[in-house]
Amino acid sequence: MKNKYLLGSLTSALALSLTVGAAQAQVSPQQAQKLGNELTCLGGNAAGNADGTIPPFTGEWLGKLPGVSSYTPHVGQHPVNPFAGDTPRLVITGANWQEHAEHLTEGQRAMFERYPQSYEIPVYDGKRIFRYPDEVCDIAKLNAVDARLIDNGLGFTGYKGAVPFPIPDGSDQALKVLANHNFPYRAYTEVMEKRDIAEVSASGTITWGQTRYLGLNVVTEPSELGEPMEGVMAYANTKTLLPTRDKGSTSVSSEPVNFTDDRLAWNYNPGTRRVRQLPEYGFDTPAAGTGGKITIDQDRLMNGAPIRYNWSLKGKQEIYVPINTYRLHGEDVSYDTLLQPDHPNPDFMRYELRRVWVLEGNLKSDYRHKYGKRVLYIDEDSWHGLMADYYDTRGELVQHGYVNYYYLPDVESFHAGTSFYQDLSSGGYVAYNLFQDLDKGPILNRGQLTPDMFTPASLRANSF
């Protein structure tokens, strides 16, 4: 660790918390010691399931991929598939999906009912072989005994660099799980010189969007690891390249750690050559380049302040989820073969049976949003939301979303790749964060991004 919270300091602080602070601990000292033992260091159950379809966690790989020697980190190389020789152990189809319904979400079941002839879920043997850096595990253990929700769940105390509640417990468990989803360990800088967005209509016609994206995730920046959780969570800059009518429109935003503070955002309009602060940014504001089919708070399935919903936890379930999705993101994948009518080509997908936290949000009566209910499926090992089902304000299921994650040496953690949002009302879907047909993928943890690159002044100066 590159700051005052060196390994020894964290160990000493944890020992102090376990001795003099036990009465006020978030979890008991005995529970905290389970991390890295019967629990993974971030709180997942280390054991597999009874019938062996979920393997035990091994974590033998850190910052490397098995059998891969030709990967160059921090340059935007497309992922190399370490599991290229794997074949599905099961393919769920329109003919057999009801036999596996207990491991499917309502959105997945709706997809089989709508597209019985073409929709498939290829299921592979599970891989729980990747682990997180030791300093992240140390911070997670410290957070387990020290972190607290504050301000009615809109903020929390603790330390940067790991999820705040690796053992979520108590009456506020749902908000703790959501906080973990919002603050996982992930890349601290991300540059996508281009990322494509495809709006695929029910007839198969594609309308293209394209943006350039810069992101600085402050809470996982190396110099910030172990520092108190305060200030700004993340900065983002999104410039629209397509459609042509919106070309050059650029927004910058800053995300607070504590959501009692507002998310701040400014937009540069090339038509007027003016920069203005956006009165509200987030929630159901349409995401750039998506034709209004995705809201800003659907990036990574749910982001931003939780204030508009009442959140409840439905426990853990064993669900078929997309994970270790290297095949989908390979440089040999073309949009022509991937983006089929109705849904993306199942041949490129990879699903595994995983234990996930099921988190439900219901819109409060005094707030507005496009979605009246959203159900998130959050991976117990990484705390990333892998899938979500969205319902309108009448209670009708209208969208099924899924993010395809894979582990990368660049970040020593899982990274959010291409996501798909299936329209269950009128058909079609949006493919978001595409880069398969581009020269470069995401450039991760290269650094070189600073907060002053995400200000109104930077927009006015057109500095990048």
C-alpha positions in Angstrom: 0.0 0.0 0.0 1.3 3.4 -0.9 0.0 5.6 1.9 -0.1 5.7 5.7 -2.3 2.7 6.0 0.5 0.2 5.4 -0.2 -3.5 6.2 1.2 -3.1 9.7 -1.1 -0.2 10.4 -4.1 -2.0 9.2 -3.3 -5.0 11.3 -2.8 -2.9 14.4 -6.0 -1.0 13.8 -7.9 -4.2 13.3 -6.5 -5.7 16.6 -7.5 -2.5 18.4 -11.0 -2.6 16.9 -11.4 -6.2 18.0 -10.3 -5.6 21.6 -11.5 -2.1 22.7 -14.2 -1.6 20.1 -16.0 -4.9 20.1 -19.1 -3.5 21.9 -19.7 -1.2 19.0 -18.5 -3.4 16.2 -20.4 -3.8 13.0 -20.0 -7.5 13.4 -18.5 -9.5 16.2 -14.8 -10.2 16.4 -15.5 -13.9 15.7 -17.5 -13.1 12.6 -14.7 -10.8 11.3 -12.2 -13.6 11.6 -14.2 -15.7 9.2 -13.0 -13.4 6.3 -10.3 -15.2 4.4 -11.2 -18.5 6.0 -14.7 -20.0 5.8 -15.6 -16.8 3.9 -13.7 -15.3 1.1 -11.9 -12.1 2.1 -14.8 -10.1 0.7 -17.5 -12.1 2.4 -18.6 -14.8 0.0 -19.1 -18.4 1.2 -15.8 -20.1 0.4 -17.5 -23.6 0.2 -19.2 -24.8 -2.8 -22.8 -26.1 -2.8 -24.0 -29.5 -1.8 -24.3 -31.0 -5.3 -21.0 -29.6 -6.6 -22.5 -27.3 -9.3 -21.0 -24.3 -7.5 -17.3 -25.1 -6.8 -15.4 -24.0 -3.6 -13.4 -20.8 -3.8 -9.7 -21.4 -4.4 -8.3 -18.0 -5.4 -5.1 -19.4 -6.7 -4.7 -16.7 -9.4 -3.9 -13.0 -8.6 -3.1 -10.6 -11.5 -2.6 -13.4 -13.9 -4.7 -15.6 -16.1 -4.1 -19.4 -16.3 -2.3 -20.4 -19.5 -2.1 -16.8 -20.8 1.3 -15.3 -21.4 0.6 -12.9 -24.3 -1.5 -10.2 -22.5 -0.2 -6.7 -22.2 -1.9 -4.7 -19.4 -2.9 -1.0 -19.4 -2.9 -0.6 -23.2 -6.4 -1.6 -24.2 -5.7 -5.0 -25.5 -8.8 -7.2 -26.0 -9.1 -9.9 -23.3 -7.5 -13.2 -23.9 -9.7 -16.2 -23.1 -8.1 -18.5 -20.5 -11.0 -20.9 -20.8 -11.0 -21.3 -24.6 -11.1 -25.1 -24.4 -14.2 -25.2 -22.2 -17.5 -26.5 -23.5 -20.9 -26.0 -21.9 -22.0 -28.6 -19.3 -25.6 -27.6 -20.0 -27.4 -25.5 -22.6 -30.8 -24.2 -21.4 -33.2 -23.7 -24.3 -36.8 -23.0 -25.0 -37.5 -26.7 -24.7 -36.0 -27.4 -21.3 -35.9 -24.1 -19.4 -38.8 -25.1 -17.1 -36.6 -27.9 -15.7 -34.2 -25.2 -14.5 -36.6 -22.5 -13.6 -35.6 -22.4 -9.9 -32.2 -21.0 -11.0 -33.5 -18.4 -13.5 -34.7 -14.9 -12.8 -38.2 -13.7 -13.9 -36.5 -11.8 -16.7 -34.7 -14.9 -18.0 -37.9 -16.9 -17.9 -39.6 -14.2 -19.9 -36.9 -14.3 -22.5 -37.5 -18.0 -23.0 -41.2 -17.4 -23.3 -40.7 -14.6 -25.8 -37.9 -16.3 -27.9 -38.4 -20.1 -27.4 -36.7 -21.0 -30.7 -33.5 -18.9 -30.4 -32.7 -17.8 -26.9 -30.3 -20.0 -25.0 -28.2 -19.9 -21.8 -25.0 -21.9 -22.2 -23.9 -23.0 -18.7 -20.2 -23.8 -18.0 -18.4 -25.3 -15.0 -17.9 -22.6 -12.4 -14.5 -20.9 -11.9 -13.9 -19.3 -8.5 -10.1 -19.1 -9.0 -9.3 -15.4 -9.0 -8.5 -13.4 -5.8 -8.1 -9.8 -4.8 -4.9 -8.1 -3.6 -3.9 -8.6 0.1 -4.3 -4.9 0.9 -7.8 -5.0 -0.3 -8.6 -8.0 1.9 -7.0 -6.2 4.9 -9.2 -3.1 4.3 -12.3 -5.3 4.0 -11.6 -6.9 7.3 -11.1 -3.5 8.9 -14.3 -2.2 7.4 -16.2 -5.3 8.7 -15.7 -4.0 12.3 -15.5 -0.3 11.7 -17.8 0.7 8.9 -21.3 2.2 9.7 -24.2 3.4 7.6 -24.9 7.0 8.3 -27.5 9.6 7.1 -30.3 7.1 6.7 -28.2 4.8 4.6 -27.1 7.5 2.1 -23.5 7.4 3.3 -21.2 5.3 5.5 -18.0 5.4 7.4 -15.0 3.2 6.8 -12.0 3.0 4.6 -11.4 3.3 0.8 -10.4 0.4 -1.3 -12.8 -2.4 -0.4 -16.5 -3.0 0.1 -17.6 -1.4 3.4 -19.7 -4.4 4.6 -18.2 -7.7 3.7 -20.5 -9.3 6.3 -23.7 -7.3 5.9 -25.8 -7.9 8.9 -28.6 -6.3 10.9 -31.9 -4.6 10.1 -30.2 -2.4 7.5 -28.8 -5.3 5.6 -30.3 -4.4 2.3 -28.7 -0.9 2.2 -25.4 -2.5 3.2 -25.5 -4.9 0.2 -26.4 -2.0 -2.1 -23.4 0.0 -0.7 -21.1 -2.9 -1.5 -22.5 -3.0 -5.0 -21.8 0.7 -5.4 -18.3 0.6 -3.9 -16.6 -2.6 -5.1 -12.9 -2.8 -5.8 -12.4 -2.1 -9.4 -10.3 -0.1 -11.9 -9.3 3.3 -10.7 -8.8 4.7 -14.2 -10.7 3.7 -17.3 -10.3 5.2 -20.8 -12.3 4.1 -23.8 -11.2 6.1 -26.8 -14.4 4.8 -28.4 -17.2 2.6 -27.1 -20.1 1.6 -29.3 -23.7 1.4 -28.4 -26.2 -0.5 -30.6 -29.9 -0.1 -30.3 -31.3 -3.2 -32.0 -34.9 -2.9 -33.0 -37.4 -5.8 -32.9 -36.9 -6.1 -36.7 -33.2 -6.3 -36.3 -32.4 -2.8 -37.6 -29.5 -1.2 -35.7 -29.2 2.4 -34.7 -25.6 3.2 -33.7 -24.4 5.4 -30.9 -20.7 6.0 -29.9 -19.1 7.8 -27.0 -15.6 8.4 -25.7 -15.4 7.7 -21.9 -12.9 8.7 -19.2 -13.4 7.6 -15.6 -11.5 8.2 -12.4 -12.6 6.1 -9.5 -11.1 7.9 -6.6 -11.9 5.3 -3.9 -9.7 2.6 -5.5 -6.9 4.9 -6.5 -3.6 3.4 -5.1 -2.7 6.5 -3.1 -6.2 6.5 -1.5 -6.4 2.9 -0.4 -7.1 2.7 3.3 -7.9 6.4 3.7 -11.2 7.4 5.4 -14.3 7.1 3.2 -15.1 10.8 2.4 -15.1 13.3 -0.4 -15.6 12.3 -4.1 -16.2 8.7 -5.1 -15.6 9.1 -8.9 -15.4 11.4 -11.8 -16.6 10.8 -15.4 -16.3 12.4 -18.8 -18.5 11.3 -21.6 -18.3 12.7 -25.1 -20.9 11.8 -27.8 -19.4 10.8 -31.2 -22.6 9.3 -32.6 -25.3 10.0 -33.6 -24.1 12.8 -35.7 -26.8 15.2 -34.5 -25.3 15.0 -31.0 -21.7 14.8 -31.9 -19.4 16.8 -29.6 -21.9 17.1 -26.7 -19.8 16.4 -23.6 -20.7 15.9 -20.0 -18.5 15.8 -16.9 -19.7 14.6 -13.5 -18.5 14.0 -10.0 -20.1 11.4 -7.7 -20.0 11.9 -4.0 -19.2 9.2 -1.4 -22.1 10.4 0.7 -25.4 10.7 -1.3 -26.7 13.5 1.0 -24.5 15.5 -1.4 -25.7 15.9 -5.0 -24.1 14.3 -8.0 -22.8 17.3 -9.9 -22.6 17.5 -13.7 -22.0 20.0 -16.5 -22.6 19.7 -20.2 -20.9 21.3 -23.2 -23.2 22.0 -26.2 -21.2 22.3 -29.4 -24.1 24.2 -31.0 -24.1 27.0 -28.5 -20.5 26.5 -27.4 -21.6 27.0 -23.9 -21.1 25.0 -20.7 -24.0 24.8 -18.3 -24.6 22.9 -15.1 -27.2 20.3 -15.4 -30.0 20.8 -12.8 -30.4 17.0 -12.2 -28.1 14.3 -13.5 -28.7 10.6 -12.8 -31.7 8.6 -11.9 -33.9 8.2 -15.0 -32.0 10.8 -17.2 -31.4 9.0 -20.5 -27.8 7.7 -21.0 -25.9 9.2 -24.0 -26.2 7.3 -27.2 -28.9 4.9 -26.1 -31.9 6.5 -27.7 -33.5 6.9 -24.3 -33.7 3.1 -23.8 -31.3 3.1 -20.8 -31.2 5.5 -17.9 -28.0 6.9 -16.3 -28.6 4.9 -13.2 -28.8 1.6 -15.1 -25.0 1.7 -16.0 -23.7 -1.3 -14.0 -27.5 -2.0 -13.5 -27.8 0.4 -10.6 -25.7 3.4 -9.5 -26.1 6.6 -7.6 -28.2 7.6 -4.7 -30.6 4.9 -3.4 -33.0 7.5 -2.1 -35.9 7.0 -4.5 -36.5 3.3 -3.6 -37.4 1.3 -0.6 -34.8 -1.5 -0.6 -35.4 -5.0 0.8 -33.2 -8.1 0.7 -34.6 -11.4 -0.5 -31.6 -13.4 0.7 -29.2 -15.4 -1.5 -30.2 -17.6 -4.4 -28.3 -19.9 -6.8 -28.8 -18.3 -10.2 -27.3 -18.8 -13.7 -25.4 -15.6 -14.2 -22.9 -14.2 -16.8 -19.3 -14.3 -15.4 -15.8 -15.0 -16.8 -17.1 -13.8 -20.1 -13.8 -13.7 -22.1 -15.2 -15.2 -25.3 -17.7 -12.4 -25.7 -15.0 -9.7 -25.6 -12.4 -11.3 -27.9 -10.9 -9.4 -30.8 -12.3 -12.1 -33.2 -15.9 -11.2 -32.4 -17.6 -9.1 -35.0 -20.8 -7.1 -34.5 -22.3 -8.8 -37.5 -22.2 -12.2 -35.8 -22.9 -11.0 -32.2 -25.8 -8.6 -32.7 -28.5 -10.8 -34.0 -32.2 -9.9 -34.0 -34.1 -10.3 -30.8 -31.1 -10.9 -28.6 -27.3 -11.3 -28.9 -25.9 -14.5 -30.3 -25.8 -17.1 -27.4 -22.7 -18.7 -28.8 -20.6 -15.9 -27.4 -22.1 -16.1 -23.9 -20.9 -17.8 -20.8 -23.1 -18.4 -17.7 -22.2 -20.1 -14.4 -24.3 -21.1 -11.4 -23.4 -18.6 -8.6 -24.8 -17.6 -5.3 -26.1 -14.1 -5.6 -27.7 -11.6 -3.2 -31.2 -10.7 -4.4 -32.0 -7.1 -3.7 -35.3 -5.5 -4.5 -36.1 -1.8 -4.8 -39.6 -0.4 -4.9 -40.2 3.2 -5.9 -41.3 5.4 -3.1 -44.7 7.1 -3.5 -43.3 10.6 -3.4 -40.6 10.0 -6.1 -40.7 9.5 -9.8 -38.8 7.1 -12.0 -39.2 5.2 -15.2 -39.0 2.0 -13.2 -41.4 1.2 -10.3 -39.4 -1.8 -9.2 -35.9 -3.2 -9.9 -34.5 -6.5 -8.7 -30.7 -6.8 -8.7 -28.7 -10.0 -8.6 -25.4 -9.3 -6.9 -22.4 -11.7 -7.0 -21.4 -12.9 -3.5 -17.7 -13.1 -4.5 -17.2 -9.7 -6.1 -20.3 -7.7 -5.1 -20.9 -6.7 -8.7 -24.4 -6.6 -9.9 -24.5 -9.2 -12.7 -28.2 -9.1 -13.7 -31.3 -7.0 -13.1 -35.0 -7.2 -13.9 -36.9 -3.9 -14.3 -40.6 -3.3 -13.9 -42.7 -0.3 -14.8 -44.9 1.7 -12.4 -47.8 -0.6 -13.1 -45.8 -3.7 -12.0 -45.2 -5.1 -15.5 -41.8 -6.6 -16.2 -40.4 -4.5 -19.0 -36.6 -5.1 -19.2 -34.0 -7.7 -18.4 -30.4 -6.4 -18.1 -27.1 -8.3 -17.7 -23.5 -7.1 -17.4 -20.7 -9.5 -18.6 -17.8 -9.4 -16.2 -14.4 -10.9 -16.5 -11.2 -10.8 -14.4 -8.3 -8.8 -15.7 -4.6 -8.6 -14.7 -4.7 -4.8 -15.3 -6.8 -4.3 -12.2 -6.5 -7.6 -10.2 -10.3 -7.7 -10.1 -13.4 -8.2 -12.2 -14.2 -5.6 -14.9 -17.6 -4.7 -16.4 -17.6 -5.5 -20.1 -20.5 -5.3 -22.6 -24.0 -5.2 -21.1 -27.3 -5.9 -22.7 -30.7 -4.5 -21.9 -33.6 -6.6 -23.4 -36.9 -4.8 -24.0 -39.6 -7.2 -22.9 -42.4 -4.9 -24.0 -41.8 -4.2 -27.7 -38.8 -6.4 -28.4 -35.3 -5.6 -29.3 -32.4 -4.6 -27.0 -29.6 -2.2 -26.4 -26.0 -3.5 -26.5 -24.0 -1.1 -24.3 -20.2 -0.7 -23.9 -19.3 -2.6 -27.1 -15.6 -2.6 -28.2 -15.3 -6.0 -30.0 -15.0 -4.5 -33.5 -12.7 -1.6 -32.4 -8.9 -1.5 -32.4 -8.8 -1.0 -28.6 -10.7 -2.1 -25.6 -10.8 -0.3 -22.3 -7.5 1.1 -21.1 -7.5 0.3 -17.4 -5.3 1.5 -14.5 -2.9 3.4 -16.7 -3.3 6.4 -14.5 -2.8 9.9 -16.1 -6.3 11.1 -15.1 -6.6 13.9 -12.5 -9.7 15.6 -11.0 -9.0 18.9 -12.9 -9.8 17.0 -16.1 -13.4 16.7 -15.0 -14.4 20.3 -14.3 -16.5 23.0 -16.1 -13.2 24.7 -16.9 -11.9 21.7 -18.7 -15.0 21.6 -20.8 -14.6 25.3 -21.7 -11.0 24.8 -22.6 -11.8 21.7 -24.6 -8.6 20.3 -23.1 -9.1 16.7 -24.1 
